[in-house]
Amino acid sequence: MAEAFRGPLEQIDRYRWRIPRKYKPAMRTDGIIYISPELLEAMRGDNAPEQVANVACLPGIVGSSLAMPDIHYGYGFPIGGVAATSVAEGVISPGGVGYDINCGVRLLRTNLSKEELAPRLEQLLDQIARDVPSGVGSEGRLRVNQKELEQVMVKGAKWAVGKGYGDRADLEACEANGQLPNADPDQVTARAKQRGLPQLGTLGAGNHFLEAQVVEEIYEPEIAQRLGITHPGQITVMIHTGSRGLGYQVCDDSLLTMREAVRKYGIELPDRELVCAPVQSPEGQGYLGAMASAANYAWANRQCITHWVRQAFERVFGVGVGKLGLELVYDVAHNIAKIEKHAVNGKEETLCVHRKGATRAFGPGHPELPERYRDLGQPVIVPGDMGRASFLLVGTEQAMRETWGSTCHGAGRAMSRTQALKTATSQEVIAELKEKGILIRAASKKTIAEEAPHAYKDVSLVVDACDGAGISKKVVKFRPLGVVKG
């Protein structure tokens, strides 16, 4: 972790803190951090607020440099960082998206109860672990050639559904319908494509997971009912993964291009990790085309995994998906930059909204939301650690006014993977989870120790801060029962 933050933090209210523009001469705006007093000291300790201040120096930034309560130190932007820049005059920065482009999460509901799942949980986890490849460098069951891979990068989840991995209802329940426009596979290097070819339909490693969960608490029964969550004890499934090696390589390649662009356009930055290019420049447009390609790959990836999860349930329970009720509630991205229209000083402007470790949380009535959910606000899926809880929220009108329709994305790490390995063994973590009634299947014992629950902030505190600040509304709390990790 980085050194502690020593700059100014001014309390606005219980859930909002300001880094004033005067903190650094190059700052073009304030930094605003959404966080509760319970999470404040941990945030100061890893210097992520310094990155919030650095982001405030970006050319063309509109509004404040923002961070969510799950904030922690990242590459360039903090994880949990949100920043909007003017498409006409601002820049796009790969550090504002991150390495795992469109790392995201989707939630499936089922008709099953905890009592019905319990006697078959071990069998189900074993089946999923067989059907969904996971782990570092894992290779998928799909075999695509380069031409097909380019179709994946253009069509996203639509490609997977076209191949029989799901149906139209799945696309309607995805942010952006699972397909960003303006993807340009020609902007993706041969190396990135090579890395993506064997990994389509794989979970990966690190914090990626697949969980069987149980509904523990419902805060907004009417909203939950509309989203398919009907009662405590109901079983759900959460899938968390992204664009795998392809997305990582797209980021790596773009940083080289952006370093040249910074010199070419005379952009001065407080941190070299914030390398960027004007949104409208060839370099900016090239990155957007490559990033959209990786984002679409990620949506196709999650869609294929969803299909195999459904098949695993069918095999274990001996009945079809229809009877099991394995329907997609929603799928959200939390590492992405998107061109969106927002109100700025009473006028609609086209902005490039960077969300890195942050989730889109559009309020009720937004035309980009699925018609069936439009009056509710966007569903927001917030995974926690594998020992505590995850949440379903909805976006709010206040988020549209304050955060460009954005909220938190997860628990946020409290310690690095290296630190986590020093504090507990995999056997100790497995025993801790078992004591809580949670089973785990993992491709690597090391991953179990790195992803220990105590290595993360308490996601309940993170979600309470967002709910308290009014930038999203708590709807449902889930508790993990069985976890599959890479």
C-alpha positions, -999 to 999 in steps of 0.1 A, spaced: 0 0 0 10 36 -6 19 61 22 -7 78 42 -26 108 28 -15 141 45 -35 166 25 -67 184 36 -101 167 40 -130 190 47 -162 174 60 -193 185 41 -217 161 59 -216 126 73 -210 109 40 -192 136 19 -156 149 23 -139 176 1 -103 179 -10 -103 217 -19 -91 228 -52 -65 250 -36 -47 219 -23 -26 217 -55 -20 245 -80 -28 222 -110 -62 212 -96 -90 224 -119 -118 214 -95 -125 199 -60 -122 163 -51 -154 149 -34 -151 115 -16 -183 97 -5 -173 78 27 -185 73 63 -166 80 94 -162 43 100 -142 39 67 -124 72 68 -91 63 86 -85 32 65 -89 54 34 -64 79 47 -39 51 52 -33 41 16 -31 76 0 -59 71 -24 -72 107 -17 -40 119 -33 -51 102 -65 -85 119 -63 -66 152 -62 -45 142 -91 -75 133 -112 -88 168 -106 -59 181 -126 -70 164 -159 -77 187 -188 -114 192 -195 -127 176 -163 -163 186 -156 -177 187 -121 -157 173 -93 -132 145 -91 -152 118 -73 -146 87 -53 -169 61 -38 -168 46 -3 -149 15 -15 -120 37 -25 -84 23 -24 -51 29 -42 -50 20 -79 -31 27 -111 -36 64 -119 -71 68 -107 -80 53 -73 -102 23 -75 -136 37 -67 -128 68 -88 -153 86 -111 -145 115 -134 -163 131 -163 -145 150 -190 -158 171 -219 -158 151 -251 -151 184 -270 -123 196 -248 -113 169 -224 -92 138 -223 -96 101 -219 -73 82 -195 -68 44 -195 -60 47 -158 -96 58 -153 -108 24 -166 -81 1 -153 -65 -31 -165 -95 -54 -163 -117 -36 -188 -154 -42 -180 -148 -63 -150 -184 -66 -140 -210 -86 -122 -243 -102 -130 -270 -116 -108 -293 -146 -115 -324 -153 -95 -338 -188 -90 -370 -205 -78 -350 -226 -54 -350 -222 -16 -320 -227 7 -335 -259 20 -338 -273 -16 -302 -263 -24 -285 -275 8 -284 -313 1 -270 -306 -35 -247 -277 -28 -215 -296 -29 -225 -314 -60 -235 -281 -77 -201 -265 -68 -182 -295 -82 -203 -294 -114 -197 -256 -119 -160 -260 -111 -159 -286 -139 -180 -267 -164 -166 -232 -159 -128 -230 -164 -110 -208 -138 -76 -198 -126 -46 -179 -139 -41 -185 -176 -72 -208 -178 -84 -218 -212 -121 -220 -221 -143 -246 -237 -149 -224 -266 -127 -225 -297 -129 -193 -318 -107 -182 -347 -95 -146 -352 -125 -137 -374 -149 -150 -348 -130 -132 -320 -134 -99 -338 -172 -106 -340 -172 -112 -303 -154 -78 -298 -180 -61 -319 -212 -78 -308 -205 -86 -272 -232 -106 -253 -253 -106 -285 -227 -128 -302 -230 -154 -274 -268 -153 -275 -266 -158 -313 -246 -189 -307 -272 -203 -283 -257 -192 -250 -288 -176 -236 -317 -156 -250 -329 -121 -258 -342 -115 -223 -305 -118 -211 -295 -89 -235 -323 -67 -222 -310 -73 -186 -275 -61 -194 -261 -26 -191 -259 -12 -227 -276 -45 -238 -242 -61 -234 -228 -44 -264 -209 -10 -265 -211 7 -299 -181 19 -318 -159 -11 -310 -130 -13 -334 -111 -46 -333 -85 -31 -357 -73 -10 -327 -67 -42 -307 -31 -55 -311 -23 -90 -323 -9 -97 -288 -41 -88 -271 -61 -109 -296 -38 -138 -291 -44 -136 -253 -81 -135 -258 -85 -164 -282 -83 -192 -256 -99 -174 -226 -135 -168 -238 -158 -184 -212 -134 -184 -183 -137 -170 -148 -101 -161 -143 -84 -156 -109 -79 -130 -82 -111 -114 -70 -132 -130 -97 -158 -155 -84 -190 -174 -90 -213 -177 -59 -244 -194 -49 -261 -170 -24 -292 -169 -3 -314 -138 2 -309 -127 38 -328 -94 40 -351 -74 18 -352 -37 25 -375 -26 -4 -401 -54 -9 -419 -39 -39 -387 -31 -58 -373 -65 -50 -404 -82 -62 -401 -64 -96 -365 -76 -98 -375 -112 -92 -364 -114 -55 -395 -125 -36 -385 -137 -2 -357 -144 23 -343 -179 18 -344 -176 -20 -313 -188 -39 -295 -165 -63 -262 -167 -83 -236 -140 -87 -209 -140 -115 -180 -116 -112 -154 -115 -140 -141 -94 -169 -122 -93 -201 -93 -115 -190 -59 -113 -207 -74 -94 -237 -85 -65 -216 -53 -64 -196 -32 -63 -229 -54 -35 -243 -47 -14 -213 -10 -22 -214 -7 -13 -251 -28 19 -247 -5 32 -220 24 32 -244 4 51 -270 -8 76 -243 27 83 -231 35 95 -266 2 114 -268 10 134 -236 42 146 -252 25 153 -286 -3 174 -271 17 190 -244 -4 177 -215 11 183 -181 1 158 -154 9 154 -117 13 116 -121 26 98 -151 1 70 -145 -26 94 -156 -14 94 -192 -42 104 -215 -51 119 -249 -78 143 -260 -111 123 -265 -114 135 -301 -78 128 -310 -68 98 -331 -52 83 -300 -83 89 -279 -106 75 -304 -83 45 -309 -84 37 -272 -122 40 -271 -124 16 -300 -101 -9 -283 -117 -5 -249 -152 -11 -263 -138 -42 -280 -125 -55 -247 -158 -45 -229 -178 -65 -254 -155 -95 -250 -162 -93 -212 -200 -93 -218 -197 -123 -241 -176 -140 -215 -201 -135 -187 -229 -146 -210 -212 -179 -219 -204 -186 -182 -241 -179 -174 -251 -206 -199 -228 -232 -183 -240 -223 -149 -276 -229 -160 -265 -262 -175 -248 -272 -142 -281 -265 -123 -300 -285 -148 -277 -315 -144 -277 -314 -106 -314 -308 -102 -326 -328 -132 -351 -301 -144 -350 -274 -170 -340 -237 -166 -376 -226 -169 -387 -246 -138 -356 -235 -119 -363 -199 -128 -327 -191 -136 -333 -156 -150 -308 -128 -153 -318 -99 -130 -291 -75 -144 -254 -73 -155 -233 -42 -147 -198 -30 -157 -175 -14 -131 -143 -7 -151 -153 13 -181 -154 47 -198 -186 57 -216 -198 85 -237 -230 98 -220 -252 128 -220 -256 146 -187 -270 179 -174 -242 204 -167 -253 238 -153 -288 232 -167 -276 223 -202 -272 188 -217 -236 180 -225 -218 150 -240 -193 137 -215 -167 109 -213 -175 93 -179 -147 72 -164 -158 47 -138 -130 27 -123 -142 4 -96 -175 22 -97 -209 12 -110 -234 31 -132 -264 39 -111 -288 58 -134 -320 71 -117 -356 63 -125 -369 72 -160 -336 71 -178 -341 60 -214 -310 37 -213 -326 15 -187 -346 -17 -196 -383 -8 -200 -393 -33 -173 -371 -15 -147 -372 20 -160 -394 34 -133 -373 18 -105 -338 31 -114 -310 10 -126 -302 -23 -107 -268 -20 -91 -250 -53 -80 -224 -49 -53 -204 -80 -44 -186 -82 -11 -160 -107 2 -166 -144 2 -173 -146 39 -199 -118 45 -225 -104 21 -234 -89 -12 -261 -64 -21 -286 -54 -48 -293 -16 -50 -310 7 -74 -298 40 -88 -313 74 -78 -321 108 -92 -296 122 -67 -268 101 -82 -277 117 -116 -273 151 -101 -241 145 -80 -221 115 -94 -230 113 -131 -253 84 -121 -225 64 -103 -221 45 -70 -198 19 -54 -188 -14 -70 -179 -37 -41 -162 -39 -7 -128 -26 -17 -96 -41 -5 -84 -33 30 -50 -49 25 -28 -60 -4 -27 -96 -16 9 -98 -2 -3 -86 32 -33 -110 31 -9 -139 25 10 -130 57 -21 -129 79 -38 -163 72 -32 -196 54 -56 -210 29 -65 -238 54 -74 -212 80 -96 -193 56 -113 -225 45 -120 -234 81 -133 -199 88 -157 -201 59 -169 -236 68 -177 -224 103 -200 -199 87 -216 -226 65 -198 -215 34 -182 -240 10 -154 -231 -14 -139 -246 -46 -108 -229 -59 -82 -236 -85 -54 -222 -63 -49 -224 -25 -29 -191 -28 -60 -173 -41 -80 -184 -11 -55 -168 13 -52 -136 -9 -90 -133 -10 -96 -138 27 -126 -119 40 -105 -98 64 -85 -85 33 -116 -65 23 -136 -37 39 -170 -46 53 -193 -42 22 -222 -34 45 -204 -2 56 -197 7 20 -233 2 9 -247 20 39 -226 50 30 -240 51 -6 -275 46 7 -270 73 34 -256 97 8 -286 90 -14 -266 79 -45 -282 45 -45 -308 27 -25 -305 -6 -7 -329 -33 -19 -316 -68 -10 -288 -83 10 -274 -117 1 -252 -141 21 -228 -166 3 -234 -203 6 -209 -217 -19 -180 -200 -38 -161 -210 -69 -128 -191 -74 -99 -192 -98 
